Amino acid sequence: MKKYFLLLMASACISVADAQLIKQNEEQKKQADLDWYNCSFDKDGVYGAEVNKAYDFLKGKKIKKRPVVALIGSGMDIEHEDLKQAIWVNPKEKADGKDNDKNGLVDDINGWNFLGGKDGQVMEATMREGDREFLRLKDKYADYIFDGKNYNKVIDGKLTKVADPENIEEYNYYRNQVLPESPMAGTYSGWQLTDVLKAYADKFDQMMKERFPGKELTETEFGICYDPKAPRDSLSEVAFMMCAMGFGVYKTDKWETVYAGIRDGAQIELSKMEYEKKVERFGADGRKEIIGDNYLDINDNKYGNNVLLTVDAAIGTMEAGIIVAKRENGLGGNGIMDQAEIMTLRVAANGDPYLKDIALAIRYAVDHQADIIMLPVQNTLYPEDQKKWISEALEYAESKGVFCVTPAWEGAQDLAVETYYPNRWMTGKKELTNLMVVCSSDKNGNPSMNSNYGAKEVDLYAPGMEIYSTYTGDTYQSGTGLGLAAATTVGVAALIKAYYPHLTGTQIRNILLETVTSRKDAEVEKGIVVDGKPTQDLFLFGDLCLSGGIINAYQAVVAADKLAK
């Protein structure tokens, strides 16, 4: 079951799925209630990340660097009162309308917006990856109709056998991966099906007249014509079922009534109109007009602008607050590592990020000395060439010692069965050692009901539910979501990097895995998908993720301290 169907059950997702916002009660709350992710079970009775306990251990130790955290996502409010002290500044760039650091980007002072135009315009929505791929491959493969044995096309209103597609591998990619991910492709296939239905209805009519000559044909005769032992193709099976449903639709037992309704082509025209409406609504997102690049050319890379505060910046602002909000200033909650610096790289809006933007953002972060990178949420559809861009960018980050974190999708999917990207095995060469996949947990140490899971594919859980954090316009909100758990993980990694800067991304990942608050043997309830339908089941926590537990900053810094000696 693919992602866009699962959106219906992913209650914790907004847009690119990083946070569901809940208005905060105005009454004053205890600090532990505001930022419970900093707390510990033994002192506060919640399964936080034990950040406060980590700071107790670090008393007397000096911060050795301000780690740079690149947030690759939806932008943020860099002027927020609780964040502005922690905004990364490009040391080689000036706000003078010139490309001072000669990287091809003008005035990238605090980061970059890859969804921006030279005139200051920004993209506020992007197409779904499935729809982008459908439009790219439509002329090649969308008209093929496979019956389980032969390839067909509707030619002059008739279903006609044709030669196999020239590139079977690419056709199968379209059929098995693109089609389930593209609403436009699904609507186009529905239009095709009306033609198929008409073609087979003609065959059924002829068959019935030959078998029952001179007799009025009814639903009974139609049913008798079905021979389960006779060789039939998959299209015939579908068409027979839909014809049978026609008796109920038309409220008749007369075959001629059903046949006339199918034959007159009214449904074909309606399906065509539905497809055209989909294309008109979702067939373009303005990238060509606003940005003007070729999104399929990784070398066409000098585009975008420096507008970081956009209409969708609230999610990124919340994530940043968990990481760097000023500690003990009486505003909102305490950030995990307020001496870190946030580099903002906007690639996400309402819709799916372009993989080219993500790949270039990773390289920008590494080239500008980011220590930690937070990636957008995992996705199911990564076209092969573009997947290579991401893989190579992550390998580049790994070679430079950069730690990377990505949130798992909220689809209740077993990642041992359904493949989501990015993941540690996506390069096709060796396992990425610097990439961590995380899911959300709550105060009680329970996993998010709808999060994806995997005993090897998910690394750990982190506080990400009912989190109080910074919001746009110097405000604060509570939220629950995928990106918030990733932000908690990034914050802990930044804490380690600040005191132990020599540790690589690979070492940090290993430390975090080995120092979790173990919940391995705890039995927890978890949402799953069975035969395409959401349900629930009981799991041992250790079967949900590789570490079997929840991130623990205190144990992590203790381990880092030992490693440093």
TORROGU-464701 format. One record per residue (C-alpha): z, x, y; residue in one letter; chain; residue number from 1. Coordinates in steps of 0.001 Angstrom, whole numbers, padded with zeros to 6 digits. Example, Ala and Ser with C-alpha at 12.3 -4.5 7.8 and 13.67 -1.06 7.14 Angstrom:
<recs>
Z|X|Y|type|mol|seq
007800|012300|-004500|A|A|1 $
007140|013670|-001060|S|A|2 $
</recs>
This chain:
<recs>
Z|X|Y|type|mol|seq
000000|000000|000000|M|A|1 $
-001111|001559|003214|K|A|2 $
000555|002109|006499|K|A|3 $
-000739|-000735|008634|Y|A|4 $
000281|-003382|006195|F|A|5 $
003682|-001765|006056|L|A|6 $
004057|-002037|009818|L|A|7 $
005040|-005627|009206|L|A|8 $
008203|-004486|007460|M|A|9 $
008941|-001407|009566|A|A|10 $
011435|-002985|011952|S|A|11 $
012450|000333|013468|A|A|12 $
009040|001246|014793|C|A|13 $
007516|000980|018251|I|A|14 $
003983|002187|018991|S|A|15 $
003804|005600|017361|V|A|16 $
007041|004761|015700|A|A|17 $
009711|006832|017308|D|A|18 $
012347|004364|018534|A|A|19 $
013275|000719|018716|Q|A|20 $
015080|000156|021979|L|A|21 $
018158|-002036|022275|I|A|22 $
019743|-002803|025661|K|A|23 $
023146|-001148|025933|Q|A|24 $
026241|-003184|026753|N|A|25 $
027452|-002240|030238|E|A|26 $
031092|-001875|029273|E|A|27 $
032420|001656|029051|Q|A|28 $
032359|003105|025574|K|A|29 $
034218|005977|024000|K|A|30 $
032321|009245|023902|Q|A|31 $
032369|009176|020108|A|A|32 $
030638|005794|020213|D|A|33 $
028016|007015|022647|L|A|34 $
027042|010153|020743|D|A|35 $
028406|009672|017258|W|A|36 $
025758|012101|016021|Y|A|37 $
028013|014867|017398|N|A|38 $
031002|013695|015362|C|A|39 $
032323|014364|011861|S|A|40 $
033653|012206|009064|F|A|41 $
037003|013970|008687|D|A|42 $
037889|013568|012374|K|A|43 $
035951|010510|013533|D|A|44 $
035202|008545|010370|G|A|45 $
031402|008666|010825|V|A|46 $
028677|010695|009148|Y|A|47 $
027579|012546|012251|G|A|48 $
026059|016016|012337|A|A|49 $
029452|017685|013028|E|A|50 $
028197|019248|016257|V|A|51 $
031566|019124|018006|N|A|52 $
033113|020930|015042|K|A|53 $
030350|023541|015278|A|A|54 $
031255|024213|018904|Y|A|55 $
034897|024689|017898|D|A|56 $
033732|027410|015519|F|A|57 $
031490|028988|018177|L|A|58 $
034241|029297|020817|K|A|59 $
034354|032842|022082|G|A|60 $
030778|033553|020990|K|A|61 $
028064|033990|023588|K|A|62 $
024785|032169|023785|I|A|63 $
022143|034866|023342|K|A|64 $
019077|032902|024433|K|A|65 $
017916|029581|025782|R|A|66 $
015753|028306|022934|P|A|67 $
012528|026550|023888|V|A|68 $
011907|023222|022156|V|A|69 $
008401|021762|022268|A|A|70 $
008365|017966|022034|L|A|71 $
004889|016991|020840|I|A|72 $
004882|013252|021382|G|A|73 $
004702|010603|024065|S|A|74 $
005798|012512|027180|G|A|75 $
009146|012189|028954|M|A|76 $
010954|011740|032252|D|A|77 $
011380|015348|033367|I|A|78 $
013266|014221|036497|E|A|79 $
016064|012429|034625|H|A|80 $
019480|013307|036068|E|A|81 $
020828|014342|032672|D|A|82 $
017788|016364|031586|L|A|83 $
016305|018104|034604|K|A|84 $
018485|021174|034105|Q|A|85 $
016868|021699|030704|A|A|86 $
013162|021387|031507|I|A|87 $
011021|024331|030497|W|A|88 $
009118|026064|033298|V|A|89 $
006027|028091|032535|N|A|90 $
006937|031501|033985|P|A|91 $
003314|032454|034574|K|A|92 $
002171|029279|036315|E|A|93 $
002467|027997|039895|K|A|94 $
001936|024491|041250|A|A|95 $
-001014|025477|043400|D|A|96 $
-004012|023858|041763|G|A|97 $
-005014|027110|040056|K|A|98 $
-004964|028373|036486|D|A|99 $
-002536|031207|037216|N|A|100 $
-001829|032174|033604|D|A|101 $
-005532|032030|032648|K|A|102 $
-005017|029695|029674|N|A|103 $
-007690|027258|030859|G|A|104 $
-005145|024647|031986|L|A|105 $
-004339|024090|035645|V|A|106 $
-000710|023698|036754|D|A|107 $
000798|023384|033287|D|A|108 $
004223|023938|034820|I|A|109 $
006420|021991|032375|N|A|110 $
003969|021412|029542|G|A|111 $
000722|019513|029186|W|A|112 $
-000704|016024|028714|N|A|113 $
-003568|016184|026214|F|A|114 $
-004300|012509|026889|L|A|115 $
-005099|013071|030545|G|A|116 $
-008192|013393|032716|G|A|117 $
-008996|015783|035524|K|A|118 $
-008582|013044|038115|D|A|119 $
-004986|012318|037080|G|A|120 $
-005844|009406|034789|Q|A|121 $
-003993|009059|031503|V|A|122 $
-004775|007324|028246|M|A|123 $
-002174|004646|027585|E|A|124 $
-003499|003706|024135|A|A|125 $
-005420|005420|021371|T|A|126 $
-007468|004078|018496|M|A|127 $
-006155|003988|014981|R|A|128 $
-007307|006941|012935|E|A|129 $
-008757|004590|010334|G|A|130 $
-010926|002871|012941|D|A|131 $
-012077|006221|014328|R|A|132 $
-013112|007302|010844|E|A|133 $
-014768|003946|010141|F|A|134 $
-016980|004259|013205|L|A|135 $
-017806|007868|012319|R|A|136 $
-018837|006989|008748|L|A|137 $
-020053|003400|009151|K|A|138 $
-023768|004081|009245|D|A|139 $
-023515|006242|006129|K|A|140 $
-021351|004142|003838|Y|A|141 $
-020190|000788|005195|A|A|142 $
-023160|-001157|003796|D|A|143 $
-022729|-000011|000203|Y|A|144 $
-021246|-002581|-002159|I|A|145 $
-020034|-001223|-005476|F|A|146 $
-019693|-003639|-008391|D|A|147 $
-017922|-001213|-010696|G|A|148 $
-021166|000135|-012152|K|A|149 $
-023984|-000040|-009632|N|A|150 $
-024337|000424|-005874|Y|A|151 $
-025820|-002478|-003932|N|A|152 $
-026705|-003497|-000394|K|A|153 $
-027496|-006857|001162|V|A|154 $
-031193|-006611|002108|I|A|155 $
-032919|-009631|003694|D|A|156 $
-030006|-011777|002651|G|A|157 $
-030198|-010703|-000991|K|A|158 $
-027872|-008452|-002948|L|A|159 $
-030095|-005554|-003977|T|A|160 $
-029384|-002592|-006250|K|A|161 $
-029888|000736|-004456|V|A|162 $
-029588|004451|-005172|A|A|163 $
-026150|006034|-005222|D|A|164 $
-024779|007416|-001939|P|A|165 $
-025942|010968|-001331|E|A|166 $
-022375|012269|-000965|N|A|167 $
-020243|010472|-003563|I|A|168 $
-017099|012400|-002609|E|A|169 $
-017353|011393|001028|E|A|170 $
-018186|007807|000053|Y|A|171 $
-015082|007638|-002141|N|A|172 $
-013027|008995|000778|Y|A|173 $
-014418|006188|002941|Y|A|174 $
-013834|003536|000291|R|A|175 $
-010384|004610|-000912|N|A|176 $
-008781|006074|002216|Q|A|177 $
-010579|004903|005341|V|A|178 $
-011161|001277|004375|L|A|179 $
-007437|000456|003766|P|A|180 $
-006500|002122|007069|E|A|181 $
-009074|000435|009297|S|A|182 $
-008794|-003188|010450|P|A|183 $
-012366|-002947|011710|M|A|184 $
-013594|-001757|008324|A|A|185 $
-011706|-004562|006633|G|A|186 $
-013327|-007148|008897|T|A|187 $
-016743|-005613|008304|Y|A|188 $
-016169|-005818|004550|S|A|189 $
-015192|-009455|004971|G|A|190 $
-018519|-010070|006663|W|A|191 $
-020257|-008321|003760|Q|A|192 $
-018362|-010481|001287|L|A|193 $
-019806|-013667|002761|T|A|194 $
-023287|-012348|001981|D|A|195 $
-022180|-011383|-001514|V|A|196 $
-020675|-014822|-002052|L|A|197 $
-023910|-016551|-001012|K|A|198 $
-025955|-014335|-003362|A|A|199 $
-023714|-015042|-006343|Y|A|200 $
-023444|-018759|-005543|A|A|201 $
-027218|-018930|-005894|D|A|202 $
-026910|-017272|-009315|K|A|203 $
-024120|-019636|-010395|F|A|204 $
-026157|-022662|-009261|D|A|205 $
-029197|-021555|-011247|Q|A|206 $
-027074|-020828|-014295|M|A|207 $
-025432|-024245|-014187|M|A|208 $
-028723|-026106|-013761|K|A|209 $
-030169|-024279|-016782|E|A|210 $
-027120|-025088|-018891|R|A|211 $
-026654|-028676|-017674|F|A|212 $
-030209|-029900|-016867|P|A|213 $
-030415|-033240|-015075|G|A|214 $
-026621|-033609|-014911|K|A|215 $
-024499|-034039|-011787|E|A|216 $
-022586|-030788|-011461|L|A|217 $
-018860|-030902|-010832|T|A|218 $
-015892|-028556|-010858|E|A|219 $
-015658|-029102|-014617|T|A|220 $
-019159|-027778|-015257|E|A|221 $
-018493|-024852|-012930|F|A|222 $
-015400|-023900|-014909|G|A|223 $
-017185|-024174|-018235|I|A|224 $
-019785|-021698|-017041|C|A|225 $
-017188|-018950|-016885|Y|A|226 $
-017270|-016913|-020078|D|A|227 $
-014480|-014304|-020112|P|A|228 $
-016212|-012481|-022992|K|A|229 $
-019535|-012133|-021221|A|A|230 $
-020281|-008881|-019359|P|A|231 $
-019528|-009430|-015714|R|A|232 $
-019268|-007083|-012754|D|A|233 $
-016374|-006987|-010316|S|A|234 $
-018379|-008669|-007553|L|A|235 $
-019180|-011549|-009867|S|A|236 $
-015495|-011956|-010642|E|A|237 $
-014605|-012101|-006947|V|A|238 $
-017444|-014482|-006135|A|A|239 $
-016530|-016833|-009007|F|A|240 $
-012936|-016986|-007821|M|A|241 $
-013953|-017706|-004223|M|A|242 $
-016416|-020392|-005310|C|A|243 $
-013653|-021975|-007363|A|A|244 $
-011407|-021969|-004305|M|A|245 $
-014163|-023816|-002429|G|A|246 $
-013435|-027027|-004342|F|A|247 $
-009991|-027087|-002789|G|A|248 $
-011228|-026052|000645|V|A|249 $
-013799|-028852|000745|Y|A|250 $
-011469|-031286|-001054|K|A|251 $
-014126|-032254|-003581|T|A|252 $
-014992|-031898|-007231|D|A|253 $
-018733|-031818|-006493|K|A|254 $
-020397|-028417|-006923|W|A|255 $
-023265|-029389|-004627|E|A|256 $
-020819|-029845|-001730|T|A|257 $
-019282|-026435|-002306|V|A|258 $
-022655|-024803|-002837|Y|A|259 $
-024132|-026330|000325|A|A|260 $
-021202|-025038|002367|G|A|261 $
-021689|-021505|001050|I|A|262 $
-025485|-021630|001253|R|A|263 $
-025766|-022774|004895|D|A|264 $
-024433|-019399|006064|G|A|265 $
-021891|-020746|008557|A|A|266 $
-019179|-018499|007157|Q|A|267 $
-021483|-015497|007441|I|A|268 $
-021938|-016093|011157|E|A|269 $
-018217|-016661|011685|L|A|270 $
-017397|-013419|009858|S|A|271 $
-019980|-011560|011930|K|A|272 $
-018432|-012894|015140|M|A|273 $
-014957|-011861|013965|E|A|274 $
-016172|-008335|013323|Y|A|275 $
-017874|-008146|016722|E|A|276 $
-014638|-009252|018388|K|A|277 $
-012738|-006489|016579|K|A|278 $
-015258|-003903|017729|V|A|279 $
-015081|-005163|021302|E|A|280 $
-011281|-005036|021286|R|A|281 $
-010557|-001918|019228|F|A|282 $
-013848|-000024|019069|G|A|283 $
-013082|002320|021979|A|A|284 $
-010010|003663|023725|D|A|285 $
-011522|005208|026843|G|A|286 $
-011200|008817|025713|R|A|287 $
-014825|009590|026469|K|A|288 $
-014495|008181|029992|E|A|289 $
-011024|009558|030822|I|A|290 $
-011017|012936|029053|I|A|291 $
-014681|013541|028266|G|A|292 $
-014180|015948|025350|D|A|293 $
-015560|015803|021836|N|A|294 $
-012525|014978|019720|Y|A|295 $
-014302|016330|016636|L|A|296 $
-014764|019801|018171|D|A|297 $
-011610|021945|018109|I|A|298 $
-013319|024523|020346|N|A|299 $
-013761|021952|023115|D|A|300 $
-010189|022604|024191|N|A|301 $
-009961|022785|027984|K|A|302 $
-008998|019230|028871|Y|A|303 $
-005998|017115|029873|G|A|304 $
-003658|017213|032892|N|A|305 $
-000002|017815|033765|N|A|306 $
001106|014162|034075|V|A|307 $
004108|013958|031723|L|A|308 $
005840|010768|032910|L|A|309 $
003775|007824|031672|T|A|310 $
004461|004237|030672|V|A|311 $
005317|005325|027106|D|A|312 $
007646|008194|028070|A|A|313 $
010857|006339|027178|A|A|314 $
010830|007427|023540|I|A|315 $
010380|011091|024388|G|A|316 $
013128|010809|026988|T|A|317 $
015526|009487|024353|M|A|318 $
014625|012285|021959|E|A|319 $
015127|014882|024669|A|A|320 $
018541|013429|025521|G|A|321 $
019810|013922|021977|I|A|322 $
018748|017547|022141|I|A|323 $
019574|018704|025685|V|A|324 $
021504|016077|027685|A|A|325 $
024191|017869|029690|K|A|326 $
027453|018081|027765|R|A|327 $
030740|016810|029180|E|A|328 $
029337|015614|032503|N|A|329 $
030392|011994|032089|G|A|330 $
026806|010760|031903|L|A|331 $
025625|009095|028720|G|A|332 $
026127|011061|025527|G|A|333 $
026353|014800|025002|N|A|334 $
023219|016635|023985|G|A|335 $
023514|018893|020951|I|A|336 $
022328|022053|022741|M|A|337 $
022166|021542|026502|D|A|338 $
021182|025166|027130|Q|A|339 $
017865|024651|025363|A|A|340 $
014673|024067|027338|E|A|341 $
012289|021179|026670|I|A|342 $
008536|021807|026779|M|A|343 $
006726|018474|026934|T|A|344 $
003356|018145|025199|L|A|345 $
001943|014618|025320|R|A|346 $
-000426|013643|022502|V|A|347 $
000799|010154|021612|A|A|348 $
000349|006712|023099|A|A|349 $
000092|003238|021603|N|A|350 $
-001972|003971|018499|G|A|351 $
-002527|007081|016384|D|A|352 $
-002561|010544|017960|P|A|353 $
-005781|012514|017744|Y|A|354 $
-005279|015351|015278|L|A|355 $
-007160|017737|017540|K|A|356 $
-004547|017163|020264|D|A|357 $
-001690|017819|017838|I|A|358 $
-003271|021040|016564|A|A|359 $
-003875|022352|020090|L|A|360 $
-000362|021325|021160|A|A|361 $
001149|023319|018280|I|A|362 $
-000830|026381|019314|R|A|363 $
000098|025885|022976|Y|A|364 $
003785|025730|022014|A|A|365 $
003602|028883|019903|V|A|366 $
001587|030800|022508|D|A|367 $
004159|029877|025168|H|A|368 $
007103|031136|023106|Q|A|369 $
008483|027869|021792|A|A|370 $
011169|028463|019165|D|A|371 $
011175|024947|017716|I|A|372 $
008491|022263|017570|I|A|373 $
009039|018556|017020|M|A|374 $
005888|016893|015707|L|A|375 $
004806|013241|015815|P|A|376 $
005646|010992|012877|V|A|377 $
003816|011546|009580|Q|A|378 $
000598|009649|008912|N|A|379 $
-001433|008800|005823|T|A|380 $
-004961|009550|006986|L|A|381 $
-005890|013140|007818|Y|A|382 $
-009672|013743|007662|P|A|383 $
-010301|016983|005788|E|A|384 $
-011729|019070|008643|D|A|385 $
-009042|017917|011049|Q|A|386 $
-006308|018416|008463|K|A|387 $
-007426|022052|008376|K|A|388 $
-006810|022305|012122|W|A|389 $
-003218|021122|011658|I|A|390 $
-002671|023310|008595|S|A|391 $
-003889|026426|010358|E|A|392 $
-001805|025643|013445|A|A|393 $
001334|025218|011323|L|A|394 $
000571|028457|009486|E|A|395 $
000268|030114|012887|Y|A|396 $
003667|028738|013868|A|A|397 $
005114|029965|010574|E|A|398 $
003736|033470|011171|S|A|399 $
005498|033548|014559|K|A|400 $
008845|032382|013171|G|A|401 $
008704|028909|014749|V|A|402 $
010651|026061|013116|F|A|403 $
008826|022699|012894|C|A|404 $
010212|019207|012256|V|A|405 $
008365|015949|011576|T|A|406 $
009836|012448|011082|P|A|407 $
008918|010513|007948|A|A|408 $
007267|007102|008393|W|A|409 $
009240|003888|008034|E|A|410 $
007250|002329|005205|G|A|411 $
009709|002414|002266|A|A|412 $
007150|004503|000383|Q|A|413 $
007823|007055|-002349|D|A|414 $
006197|010220|-001019|L|A|415 $
005730|011485|-004560|A|A|416 $
003194|008658|-004923|V|A|417 $
001805|008147|-001404|E|A|418 $
000751|011276|000483|T|A|419 $
001668|011553|004149|Y|A|420 $
000812|014358|006550|Y|A|421 $
001874|016830|007731|P|A|422 $
003650|018070|004619|N|A|423 $
004568|021465|003187|R|A|424 $
001668|021551|000710|W|A|425 $
-001157|020490|003001|M|A|426 $
-002669|023956|003446|T|A|427 $
-003934|024055|-000126|G|A|428 $
-002805|027689|-000328|K|A|429 $
000953|028004|-000331|K|A|430 $
003924|025900|000644|E|A|431 $
004801|025965|004339|L|A|432 $
008299|027355|004628|T|A|433 $
008960|026458|008263|N|A|434 $
008262|022701|008120|L|A|435 $
011014|020118|007624|M|A|436 $
010524|016381|006960|V|A|437 $
013489|014195|007959|V|A|438 $
014621|010564|007734|C|A|439 $
017250|008526|009591|S|A|440 $
020803|007804|008456|S|A|441 $
023535|005627|009973|D|A|442 $
027212|006070|010820|K|A|443 $
028203|005163|007278|N|A|444 $
026019|007830|005742|G|A|445 $
023448|005346|004472|N|A|446 $
019711|005971|004685|P|A|447 $
017458|003864|006845|S|A|448 $
016477|000922|004675|M|A|449 $
012755|001254|005423|N|A|450 $
012343|005018|005609|S|A|451 $
009980|006741|003227|N|A|452 $
011692|008856|000619|Y|A|453 $
011036|011635|-001851|G|A|454 $
013237|013911|-003939|A|A|455 $
011051|016886|-003001|K|A|456 $
008992|015565|-000110|E|A|457 $
011836|014648|002292|V|A|458 $
014166|017511|003192|D|A|459 $
017242|015772|004547|L|A|460 $
018641|012834|006485|Y|A|461 $
020000|013011|010022|A|A|462 $
021717|010584|012418|P|A|463 $
019007|008418|013925|G|A|464 $
020345|004857|014070|M|A|465 $
022176|003179|016950|E|A|466 $
021915|006324|019036|I|A|467 $
022816|006181|022729|Y|A|468 $
020656|008476|024813|S|A|469 $
018794|009049|028044|T|A|470 $
016099|006600|029106|Y|A|471 $
013519|006598|031881|T|A|472 $
014610|006208|035498|G|A|473 $
018073|007806|035220|D|A|474 $
019171|005111|032774|T|A|475 $
020565|005109|029220|Y|A|476 $
019825|002987|026162|Q|A|477 $
020723|002645|022507|S|A|478 $
017991|003099|019957|G|A|479 $
017139|003380|016298|T|A|480 $
014132|005221|014990|G|A|481 $
012329|007938|013181|L|A|482 $
012032|010353|016078|G|A|483 $
015740|010181|016863|L|A|484 $
016674|011662|013475|A|A|485 $
014097|014396|014018|A|A|486 $
015592|015033|017466|A|A|487 $
019050|015436|015918|T|A|488 $
017607|017984|013490|T|A|489 $
015822|019816|016286|V|A|490 $
019025|019848|018338|G|A|491 $
020972|021476|015497|V|A|492 $
018181|024013|015004|A|A|493 $
018304|024803|018744|A|A|494 $
022064|025319|018492|L|A|495 $
021552|027858|015708|I|A|496 $
018727|029589|017582|K|A|497 $
020800|029866|020779|A|A|498 $
023526|031902|019056|Y|A|499 $
021442|033567|016355|Y|A|500 $
018014|034087|017957|P|A|501 $
016779|036552|015339|H|A|502 $
016619|033825|012670|L|A|503 $
013117|032661|011802|T|A|504 $
011926|029122|011283|G|A|505 $
011944|029697|007535|T|A|506 $
015530|030939|007628|Q|A|507 $
016670|028019|009777|I|A|508 $
015068|025532|007391|R|A|509 $
016792|027162|004425|N|A|510 $
020147|027137|006207|I|A|511 $
019863|023454|007106|L|A|512 $
018912|022547|003540|L|A|513 $
021820|024463|002027|E|A|514 $
024545|023250|004386|T|A|515 $
024204|019453|004451|V|A|516 $
027072|017034|004147|T|A|517 $
026416|016269|000510|S|A|518 $
025871|012644|-000444|R|A|519 $
024106|013636|-003659|K|A|520 $
026066|011366|-006013|D|A|521 $
026544|008457|-003608|A|A|522 $
024843|005229|-004698|E|A|523 $
023001|003645|-001778|V|A|524 $
020735|000681|-001224|E|A|525 $
017177|001461|-000216|K|A|526 $
014034|-000473|000602|G|A|527 $
011055|000145|-001701|I|A|528 $
007581|-001284|-002269|V|A|529 $
006674|-002700|-005688|V|A|530 $
003155|-004002|-006314|D|A|531 $
002556|-004096|-002586|G|A|532 $
005652|-006182|-001870|K|A|533 $
008823|-004972|-000114|P|A|534 $
012056|-005190|-002070|T|A|535 $
015283|-003216|-002499|Q|A|536 $
016880|-001054|-005150|D|A|537 $
019865|001233|-005685|L|A|538 $
019395|005009|-005607|F|A|539 $
021502|008088|-005840|L|A|540 $
021238|009779|-002467|F|A|541 $
020180|012956|-004260|G|A|542 $
017026|011187|-005465|D|A|543 $
015941|010398|-001907|L|A|544 $
015638|013900|-000478|C|A|545 $
015581|017559|-001438|L|A|546 $
018990|018481|-000007|S|A|547 $
020783|015350|-001164|G|A|548 $
022627|015004|002121|G|A|549 $
022931|014698|005888|I|A|550 $
022456|017531|008354|I|A|551 $
025685|019388|009202|N|A|552 $
025703|021622|012283|A|A|553 $
029142|023083|011578|Y|A|554 $
028309|024292|008088|Q|A|555 $
024926|025484|009364|A|A|556 $
026348|027739|012114|V|A|557 $
028966|029110|009707|V|A|558 $
026149|030033|007314|A|A|559 $
024062|031484|010160|A|A|560 $
027031|033552|011306|D|A|561 $
027473|035006|007813|K|A|562 $
023773|035780|007571|L|A|563 $
023906|037589|010912|A|A|564 $
026650|040005|009759|K|A|565 $
</recs>
